[in-house]
Amino acid sequence: MSSQVKTWHGSINQPTFLQERSTFDKHTLGVTSLDINLGQEYLVTGDMSGHIRLFNLRDNTLYKDIDSGALGCWKVAFNTKGNQVISMSQSGNVSVWSVETGEKLRNFQNSSSSGSNHAKQSCLNFALSPNGEQIAISGADGVVSVYELESGKKLNQIQAHVSQPIRALCYSLDSQYIFTGSDDCEIRMHDPQSSKPYISSFQSHNSFILSIAVSPDGKRLASSGADKKVCIWDIKQKKLDHTFQGHTDQIWSLSFSQDSTKLISVSDDCSIVCYSLSKI
């Protein structure tokens, strides 16, 4: 795992579509996660030492260094307004930080409840709703807990997969539904506001699902996993549209272009692959 972060630029319409632009090397241990705010002003990174670093992309300088704790920072993401950073640690703590001051604003102590018993659950991932109102946190026990992002109030708890770790999750474009991907090789769609959240399943992978993403137009879902496949799904029809096999190792991350016509994947084979979706 590298301690460097690189930014790239170029047109994804070109065969060699990316050229290295800048390198950020302020981390001492491996970088686990990064995100760029919607205004493309700041880059946030998290690393195994627990440090969260904010970089100003206008001049590529370090803006803030936040120590989130000794147990490592496994994921970071900006909220929709770009004024807060959400982080997740190896211990299962999910925290919200001010971009302006670096101050911790609140913690989510993720737990599942049964009767009067409350047990803290290990966190594997989280997703923010596009409307900026909710955060969904997934765990190794197959449970997704949904909270109000601003108040920290718990809204619902979904047994999304039976005792199987959920490594991937995301919201639908309208923030009404949650998609989860698990070690059971299955993607499931849920309504977090319902007393019976499960809606449907998407099945094509034959190994752990590691990443899922919804297209900006809200029509497609992309998934990837340890089986080296990228699957493109029609959300409305709930069917598989296409399968890509452009990697030689497991695929950890997916991202759509803003016009929803292309998809980029990143793999343990150290490659970045761009797929055209216009003819699917």
C-alpha positions in Angstrom: 0.0 0.0 0.0 1.5 3.3 -1.1 2.0 6.3 1.1 1.8 8.6 -2.0 -1.3 10.1 -3.6 -1.3 11.2 -7.2 -3.7 13.4 -9.1 -4.2 12.9 -12.9 -5.6 14.9 -15.7 -6.6 14.4 -19.3 -9.6 13.4 -21.5 -11.2 10.0 -20.9 -12.0 10.0 -24.6 -8.3 9.4 -25.4 -6.6 6.0 -25.5 -4.0 7.1 -23.0 -6.5 9.2 -21.1 -4.6 10.0 -17.9 -1.4 11.9 -17.3 0.2 12.4 -13.9 -0.4 16.0 -12.6 0.7 16.1 -9.0 2.1 13.9 -6.2 1.3 14.3 -2.5 3.7 12.6 -0.2 2.9 13.9 3.3 1.8 10.4 4.6 4.2 8.1 6.4 2.1 5.0 6.2 -0.2 3.5 3.5 -3.0 5.7 2.2 -6.4 3.9 2.5 -8.9 6.3 1.1 -9.3 9.7 -0.6 -12.0 12.0 -1.8 -12.3 15.4 -3.6 -15.1 17.9 -2.8 -17.6 18.8 -5.5 -16.0 22.2 -6.0 -12.6 20.4 -6.6 -10.9 22.8 -4.2 -9.8 20.2 -1.6 -8.4 16.7 -1.6 -8.8 14.7 1.6 -6.8 11.5 2.4 -6.7 9.0 5.2 -3.9 6.6 6.2 -3.0 3.6 8.4 -1.5 5.9 11.0 -4.9 7.5 11.6 -4.0 10.9 10.0 -6.5 12.8 7.9 -4.9 15.3 5.6 -6.6 18.0 3.6 -4.8 19.4 0.6 -5.5 22.7 -1.3 -5.8 21.6 -5.0 -5.3 25.2 -6.2 -1.6 25.2 -5.1 -1.2 21.5 -4.0 -0.3 22.5 -0.5 -1.2 20.8 2.8 -4.2 22.7 4.3 -4.8 20.7 7.5 -3.5 17.6 9.3 -6.0 15.9 11.6 -5.0 13.0 14.0 -8.1 10.8 14.1 -6.6 8.2 16.4 -4.1 5.4 16.6 -6.2 2.7 15.0 -5.9 3.9 11.4 -8.3 5.7 9.1 -9.9 3.3 6.7 -12.2 5.7 4.8 -12.7 9.4 4.3 -15.4 11.3 2.4 -16.7 14.9 2.1 -20.3 15.7 2.8 -22.4 17.1 0.0 -21.7 20.7 1.0 -17.9 20.0 1.2 -17.6 21.7 4.6 -17.3 18.5 6.6 -15.2 15.3 6.3 -16.5 11.9 7.5 -13.9 9.3 8.6 -14.1 5.7 9.6 -11.5 3.9 11.8 -10.4 0.3 12.1 -12.1 0.2 15.5 -15.5 1.0 14.0 -15.7 4.7 15.0 -17.3 7.0 12.4 -16.5 10.7 13.0 -17.5 14.0 11.5 -14.8 16.8 11.2 -15.0 20.5 10.3 -13.0 21.3 7.1 -12.5 24.9 8.3 -11.2 24.2 11.9 -10.3 20.5 11.9 -12.5 20.1 15.0 -14.4 16.8 15.6 -18.1 17.6 15.5 -19.6 14.3 16.4 -19.1 10.5 16.6 -21.4 7.7 15.5 -21.1 4.7 17.9 -22.4 2.1 15.5 -24.3 -0.6 17.4 -26.9 -3.3 16.8 -29.6 -3.9 19.4 -31.5 -6.9 20.4 -34.0 -6.4 23.3 -32.1 -4.5 26.0 -28.7 -5.5 24.7 -26.6 -3.1 22.6 -23.4 -4.4 21.1 -20.9 -2.2 19.2 -20.3 -3.5 15.7 -17.2 -3.4 13.6 -17.6 -1.0 10.6 -16.5 -2.0 7.1 -17.9 0.9 5.1 -20.2 3.9 5.0 -22.2 5.8 2.4 -23.7 9.3 2.4 -27.1 10.0 0.9 -27.0 12.4 -2.1 -29.4 14.7 -0.3 -26.9 15.1 2.5 -29.3 14.0 5.2 -28.2 10.4 6.0 -25.3 8.1 6.6 -25.5 4.4 6.2 -22.9 2.3 8.0 -22.3 -1.4 7.2 -20.7 -4.0 9.3 -19.1 -7.5 9.4 -22.4 -8.9 10.7 -24.4 -8.1 7.6 -26.2 -5.2 9.3 -26.6 -1.7 7.9 -27.4 1.1 10.4 -28.9 4.3 9.1 -28.5 7.7 10.9 -29.3 11.3 10.5 -26.0 12.9 9.5 -26.6 16.2 11.3 -28.0 15.0 14.6 -26.6 11.4 14.8 -30.1 10.0 15.5 -30.5 6.4 14.5 -33.3 6.0 12.0 -33.2 2.3 11.1 -31.3 -1.0 11.3 -31.4 -3.4 8.3 -30.4 -7.0 8.4 -29.2 -6.6 4.8 -27.3 -9.9 4.5 -27.3 -12.9 6.8 -24.2 -12.9 8.9 -22.0 -11.9 5.9 -19.7 -8.8 5.8 -20.9 -5.9 3.7 -17.9 -4.3 2.1 -19.8 -2.1 -0.4 -22.8 0.1 -0.2 -24.3 3.2 -1.8 -27.5 5.2 -2.0 -29.7 5.7 -5.1 -29.7 9.1 -6.7 -32.9 10.1 -5.0 -31.6 9.0 -1.6 -34.6 6.7 -1.2 -32.9 3.3 -1.5 -29.7 1.7 -0.3 -27.7 -0.9 -2.3 -25.4 -3.3 -0.5 -22.7 -5.7 -1.7 -21.6 -8.6 0.5 -19.2 -11.6 0.8 -22.2 -13.7 -0.2 -21.6 -12.5 -3.8 -25.0 -10.8 -3.8 -26.1 -7.2 -4.3 -29.4 -6.2 -2.5 -31.6 -3.2 -2.8 -33.3 -1.9 0.3 -35.9 0.7 1.4 -34.5 2.1 4.7 -37.8 3.7 5.6 -39.8 0.5 5.4 -40.4 -2.0 8.2 -39.6 -4.7 5.5 -36.6 -3.0 3.8 -35.6 -5.8 1.3 -36.7 -5.1 -2.3 -34.7 -7.2 -4.7 -31.3 -8.9 -5.4 -28.8 -8.6 -8.2 -26.7 -11.7 -8.8 -23.8 -12.3 -11.2 -20.6 -12.2 -9.2 -19.0 -15.4 -7.9 -16.8 -13.9 -5.2 -16.8 -11.1 -2.6 -18.3 -7.8 -3.8 -15.9 -4.9 -3.1 -17.4 -1.8 -4.7 -20.7 -0.6 -6.0 -21.7 2.8 -7.5 -24.8 4.4 -8.9 -24.5 6.5 -12.1 -25.1 10.3 -11.8 -28.2 9.9 -14.0 -29.6 7.3 -11.5 -30.2 4.7 -14.2 -27.3 2.3 -13.7 -25.5 0.4 -10.9 -22.0 -0.7 -11.3 -20.4 -3.5 -9.2 -17.0 -5.1 -8.9 -15.3 -7.7 -6.7 -12.7 -10.3 -6.1 -13.8 -12.2 -9.2 -12.1 -9.4 -11.4 -15.4 -8.6 -13.0 -17.2 -5.2 -13.5 -21.0 -5.6 -13.9 -23.3 -3.0 -15.2 -27.0 -3.2 -14.1 -30.2 -1.5 -15.2 -31.7 -0.4 -11.9 -35.3 0.1 -13.1 -35.4 -3.3 -14.9 -33.2 -4.9 -12.2 -31.2 -6.8 -14.8 -27.6 -7.2 -15.9 -26.7 -5.1 -18.9 -23.1 -6.0 -19.4 -20.0 -7.6 -17.8 -16.4 -6.2 -18.3 -13.3 -8.2 -17.6 -10.5 -5.7 -18.0 -8.4 -6.6 -14.8 -6.3 -9.5 -13.7 -6.9 -9.0 -10.0 -9.6 -7.9 -7.6 -11.3 -4.6 -8.2 -11.6 -2.2 -5.2 -13.1 1.0 -6.6 -15.5 2.3 -9.2 -16.5 5.8 -10.4 -18.8 7.0 -13.1 -18.1 10.0 -15.3 -20.4 13.0 -14.7 -22.4 12.3 -17.9 -22.8 8.6 -17.0 -21.3 7.4 -20.3 -18.1 6.1 -18.9 -16.9 4.1 -15.9 -13.4 3.9 -14.3 -12.2 1.0 -12.2 -9.1 0.5 -10.0 -7.6 -2.9 -9.2 -4.9 -4.7 -7.2 -3.2 -5.3 -10.6 -2.1 -1.6 -10.3 -4.1 -0.5 -13.3 -6.9 2.0 -14.0 -9.4 1.0 -16.7 -11.9 3.2 -18.4 -15.0 1.6 -20.0 -17.4 3.2 -22.5 -21.1 2.6 -21.6 -22.7 4.5 -24.5 -23.4 1.4 -26.6 -24.6 -0.9 -23.8 
